Amino acid sequence: MRAVSVSKDISATPGQLFAVLRDPARHTELDGSGMLRGRPEGPSPLGPGDRFSMGMAQGRLAYRSVNIVVEYEEDRLLAWETWGEVGGRRLVGGQRWRYELTPVDGAERTDGTESAGTTRVTHTYDWSRARLPRLVVELPGFPRRMAPAMATTLERLASAVRG
């Protein structure tokens, strides 16, 4: 399988975490890879099927990613697929960034309302649908670098909901 996942238990409700994740303006603050440069364009907060772009950089190469929300379940699941486009034509991409939120200890009452608790956040980088995966994902070493970067992202997410 062409995916890597990292999980962290965070002292926050799924709703608190989801509110941060679906705001593209906060993505640079959370980014553990050092590749995001901000300047998001598109809707906020994100919803199903929304399209947004983000300033990016790899080394000295600056570009914009185009992202489409492909999985969405409020307070539970958010994933977007990222593409490199030129003139509206998708050249590279297809990787998915996914956040799954699972209450762990009393984060949900029986009446469906949230209470204080802990949420397990599972962050996945999935390149199984990527165009040219060997060339643009595997040879540059992204699978090896992503797990530590994603762990940093989850640490920053935990800080963001505390702050």
C-alpha positions as CSV (number, residue, x, y, z in Angstrom):
1,M,0.0,0.0,0.0
2,R,1.2,3.5,-0.8
3,A,0.3,5.3,2.4
4,V,1.8,6.3,5.7
5,S,-0.2,7.1,8.8
6,V,0.6,8.7,12.2
7,S,-1.7,8.9,15.2
8,K,-1.8,11.0,18.3
9,D,-4.2,11.3,21.2
10,I,-5.0,15.0,21.7
11,S,-6.8,16.5,24.7
12,A,-9.6,18.2,22.7
13,T,-13.0,17.3,21.3
14,P,-13.4,16.2,17.7
15,G,-15.3,19.5,17.1
16,Q,-12.4,21.7,18.3
17,L,-9.9,19.8,16.1
18,F,-12.2,19.8,13.1
19,A,-12.7,23.5,13.3
20,V,-8.9,24.1,13.0
21,L,-8.4,21.5,10.3
22,R,-11.1,22.8,8.0
23,D,-9.6,26.4,8.0
24,P,-7.0,26.6,5.3
25,A,-5.6,29.8,6.8
26,R,-4.3,27.6,9.7
27,H,-2.6,24.9,7.5
28,T,0.7,26.8,7.4
29,E,0.7,27.0,11.2
30,L,0.2,23.2,11.4
31,D,2.6,22.1,8.7
32,G,5.4,19.9,9.9
33,S,7.0,19.5,6.5
34,G,8.1,23.1,6.0
35,M,6.6,23.1,2.4
36,L,3.5,25.2,3.0
37,R,3.9,28.9,2.3
38,G,0.3,30.1,3.0
39,R,-1.7,32.5,1.0
40,P,-4.7,30.1,0.8
41,E,-7.3,30.9,-1.8
42,G,-10.8,29.4,-1.7
43,P,-13.6,28.9,0.8
44,S,-13.2,28.8,4.5
45,P,-14.3,26.9,6.4
46,L,-13.9,23.9,4.0
47,G,-16.9,21.7,3.1
48,P,-17.5,18.7,0.9
49,G,-16.1,19.1,-2.6
50,D,-14.5,22.5,-1.9
51,R,-11.5,23.5,-4.0
52,F,-8.7,25.6,-2.5
53,S,-5.1,26.4,-3.3
54,M,-2.0,27.0,-1.2
55,G,1.4,28.5,-1.7
56,M,4.1,25.8,-1.6
57,A,7.8,25.4,-1.9
58,Q,10.2,22.5,-2.4
59,G,13.7,23.7,-2.1
60,R,13.9,26.8,-4.3
61,L,10.9,25.8,-6.4
62,A,7.8,27.9,-5.4
63,Y,4.4,26.9,-6.7
64,R,0.7,26.6,-5.8
65,S,-1.1,23.4,-5.0
66,V,-4.7,22.9,-6.0
67,N,-6.7,20.9,-3.4
68,I,-10.1,19.3,-3.5
69,V,-12.0,18.1,-0.5
70,V,-12.7,14.4,-1.3
71,E,-13.8,13.0,2.1
72,Y,-15.8,14.9,4.6
73,E,-17.8,13.9,7.7
74,E,-18.2,16.7,10.1
75,D,-16.1,16.3,13.3
76,R,-14.9,12.9,12.1
77,L,-13.1,13.0,8.7
78,L,-11.5,15.5,6.4
79,A,-9.4,14.6,3.4
80,W,-8.2,16.6,0.3
81,E,-6.5,15.5,-2.8
82,T,-3.7,17.8,-4.0
83,W,-2.7,18.5,-7.6
84,G,-0.2,20.6,-9.6
85,E,-2.1,22.3,-12.4
86,V,-1.0,24.4,-15.3
87,G,-3.7,26.2,-17.3
88,G,-6.4,24.1,-15.5
89,R,-4.7,20.8,-16.6
90,R,-3.6,18.4,-13.9
91,L,0.0,17.5,-14.4
92,V,1.1,15.8,-11.2
93,G,-0.5,15.0,-7.9
94,G,-3.4,12.9,-6.7
95,Q,-1.9,12.4,-3.3
96,R,-4.4,12.6,-0.4
97,W,-4.0,14.2,3.0
98,R,-6.5,12.7,5.5
99,Y,-7.4,13.4,9.1
100,E,-9.6,11.0,10.9
101,L,-10.9,12.0,14.4
102,T,-12.0,9.3,16.9
103,P,-13.2,10.1,20.4
104,V,-11.2,8.0,22.9
105,D,-12.5,8.6,26.4
106,G,-15.8,10.2,27.0
107,A,-15.5,12.8,24.3
108,E,-19.1,12.2,23.4
109,R,-22.1,11.9,25.7
110,T,-25.0,9.5,25.0
111,D,-27.2,12.5,24.0
112,G,-24.7,13.3,21.2
113,T,-23.3,16.4,22.7
114,E,-19.5,16.8,23.2
115,S,-17.8,16.9,26.6
116,A,-14.2,17.3,27.6
117,G,-12.1,14.3,26.5
118,T,-9.4,13.0,24.2
119,T,-9.5,12.5,20.5
120,R,-7.3,10.2,18.5
121,V,-6.2,12.0,15.3
122,T,-4.9,9.7,12.6
123,H,-3.1,11.7,9.9
124,T,-2.5,9.8,6.6
125,Y,-0.5,10.6,3.5
126,D,-1.8,8.4,0.7
127,W,-0.1,8.4,-2.7
128,S,-1.9,5.3,-4.1
129,R,-3.8,7.5,-6.5
130,A,-0.9,9.8,-7.5
131,R,0.0,10.4,-11.0
132,L,3.7,9.3,-11.6
133,P,4.1,8.1,-8.0
134,R,7.6,6.6,-8.5
135,L,8.9,9.9,-10.0
136,V,7.2,12.6,-7.9
137,V,6.7,10.8,-4.6
138,E,9.0,7.9,-4.1
139,L,12.3,8.9,-5.8
140,P,12.4,12.3,-4.0
141,G,12.0,10.3,-0.7
142,F,8.6,11.7,0.5
143,P,7.3,8.5,2.1
144,R,10.4,8.3,4.4
145,R,10.2,12.0,5.3
146,M,6.4,12.2,5.8
147,A,6.0,10.3,9.0
148,P,8.3,12.6,11.1
149,A,6.7,15.7,9.4
150,M,3.2,14.4,10.1
151,A,4.1,13.7,13.8
152,T,5.2,17.4,14.0
153,T,1.9,18.5,12.3
154,L,-0.1,16.6,15.0
155,E,2.0,18.2,17.8
156,R,1.2,21.6,16.2
157,L,-2.5,20.7,16.0
158,A,-2.5,19.9,19.7
159,S,-0.9,23.2,20.4
160,A,-3.3,25.1,18.2
161,V,-6.4,23.7,20.0
162,R,-4.8,24.5,23.4
163,G,-4.0,28.1,22.3
